[in-house]
Amino acid sequence: MNNSAIGQTLPSSKPRAHQQSSPMRRRENLLGWLLASPFLIGFTVFTAGPMLVSLFLSFADWNLLSSPQFIGLANYQEMLFADKLVGHSLKVTLYFALGSIPLHIILGLAIAMMLNTSVKGLSFFRTIYYLPAILSGVAVAMLWRWIFSPDFGLLNAGLAMVGIEGPNWLMSRQWVIPSFILMSLWGVGGSMVIYLASLQGIPTSLYEAATIDGAGWWAQTRHITLPMMSPVILFQLIIGIIQAFRFFEAAYIMTDGGPANASLFFMLYLYRQAFQYFNMGYASALAWLLFFIVLILSLLVLRSSPAWVYYETELKGR
């Protein structure tokens, strides 16, 4: 068949194929929308809708009892220039983030590397390390309040056995944030599982070639393990930033921001404004400030990733 013949048959065949496939395509589209509708409805009702309402309330004065009154940028002016507790709570949260995130990454990676070896009872140890991550936040907070107790707590009792007098952890302005940093390591098993899955994806041929070249454990870790794990570390870093700035329930249960606001995390201050002082408009403005802080920090981390994150596909020029 020559080209002219093909050109004559194609125009007449396209409308017929379109007409035959249209009912099936419409049914597929309808089925796709039906399957996606639970997520779309949930996202609209529970995420996008509340965000839009919160954005409106951040420009209003509302105490839950009367109608919201539009006050323009007054909430933002007070938050940025008049309320000293906003800056203080941000410093407390940043202190906690700088202490907990690096320790969380290092400890999770170290445990994953230990559990990635061939030792007896490996499944048992993996389960034991992961179990704390599935406990609820309230139960963990109650447990750690007992551990930090200065009179009958487990931590001070252990320190006393080696001749060290432990501090009054949660009631000390100097030790309350380190206490929360220490407590945050309780949930390191969740990130450990992700590190472990990534470690098992590294080709063993890389380590075999490095061993033949005489590379030791540290050289293999530095030049093979860490570069191959860098995308996962980037993910954990961003998740850690989000979780650190959302830290709330443990501080609320264990100290309620004390002593003397030394553990007044930003989320706890936001909660006070919303549900104790009923300043819903001001609390909405605080929520949007928190959103932009986390967004900017996440973008800065992503922007720095080309300098330290290794992607195999980029090396291949894909």
Secondary structure, DSSP 8 states (H G I E B T S, - for coil): --HHHHHHHHHHHHHHHHHHHHHHHHHHHHHHHHHHHHHHHHHIIIIIHHHHHHHHHTTEE--SSS--EE-TTHHHHHHHHT-HHHHHHHHHHHHHHHHHHHHHHHHHHHHHHHHTS--TTHHHHHHHHHGGGGS-HHHHHHHHHHHT-TTT-HHHHHHHHTT-----GGG-TTTHHHHHHHHHGGGHHHHHHHHHHHHTTS-HHHHHHHHHTT--HHHHIIIIIHHHHHHHHHHHHHHHHHHHHT--HHHHHHTTT-STTTT--HHHHHHIIIIIS--HHHHHHHHHHHHHHHHHHHHHHHHHHHHH---HHHHTT-
